[in-house]
Amino acid sequence: MDEAIHVIKDHADRLFLWDYERERGQLVTLYNKAMASQWSSVTDLDWSTDVDPERLVAEQDSPLLAVTRLAGRLPGSPLATWSEKEYSQLGIEFFKASLSQFMHGEQGAMMVAAKIVETVPWIDAKYYAATQTMDEARHTEVFAKYLHTKLGEAYPMGPALEAQITALLEDSRWDIAYLGMQIVIESLALAAFGDMLRRTEEPLLRKLLRYVMSDEARHVAFGVLSLNEFYKELTSAELKERQEFLCDNTLRSRSRSATPEVWERAGVDVEKVLPFVFEAAGKIGKDPFAGFQRGFFAKLVPNVRKLGLLDANDGYLRQRWEAEGLLEFEFADDTGSDYEVYDAVAADRAAAAAAAAVAS
């Protein structure tokens, strides 16, 4: 049981509300959209689809695997004797590790959304957070099922992700759950899912990712709409705490995991192989995580700007993000406005209805 259960102590107050007036029109609209966009993991996804893991990896054009192949050709590399079969298996393990973190992250999102239901002081936000809790349960389920039925054994939750979500669940301030999950981690998820979607042709995974992204975009919009109102009432000192939180969490997110568990499963000492991987990346001037990072900050920065956190306290956060070269994304579309662009569920239903009309 110790291996299967992880206990977290939550210090936030639980709030019953006796005011049932629907006063926040944008949240009402978002809630209605969430209700109409629910999809079924059983009937909307074709689990009979045959998935060949080797083909899945071969079609991906993975930058990380490309850099690793080059690392194997460098003098003295511990991968010098590797065959194509071993590189292919490593690619499968990298892919399984990514999906495993998606799965664990979605369970964490389910728990944080449930915390928001209990702690937020607005009835419209409680209603929406309840729909998000259902969304995150479905996401956890589908990633777990895809791993179990199509790829094999999952990986444990990464320590950085575990620490990030644990901190949100332990914090007594209800808005920190919003800021950390809806704004930071959900933006991270949109970028990661989008990057994987661009790289795969596997039909089951593509539809799964499209549907999950439909939900995630609404979740980010939920955070933007709620916090935009709340942060107008905070003091400069309270806003400074939120800005520092963003500095700690977003700049740390730029440092990607070396996934030592993948190398361990492949029988390679991670400390010996990483210098060759970094050297190979330097030789071709290619950061294997650059596309993902750009996608993350292209969503995060405009959302944070909309919350007023870039320029609070004499531009405290602006100065730090500018030093990291992140302000190029400041005026990209924020997810509080463009979430309907992601609605693959509505698009598929409209297409099906049009096809049925033509057929009749």
WOWOJO-V210539 format. One record per run of one state. SS is the DSSP state (a for helix, b for strand, c for the rest). FROM is the first residue (numbers start at 0). TO is the last residue. Records with the same first field share a line. If there is no record, write none. Layout:
# WOWOJO-V210539
SS = FROM-TO ; FROM-TO
This chain:
# WOWOJO-V210539
c = 0-23 ; 36-51 ; 58-61 ; 72-82 ; 119-121 ; 151-157 ; 170-172 ; 199-201 ; 233-234 ; 253-258 ; 265-268 ; 284-288 ; 306-310 ; 323-325 ; 329-333 ; 342-342 ; 359-359
a = 24-35 ; 52-57 ; 62-71 ; 83-118 ; 122-150 ; 158-169 ; 173-198 ; 202-232 ; 235-252 ; 259-264 ; 269-283 ; 289-305 ; 311-322 ; 326-328 ; 334-341 ; 343-358
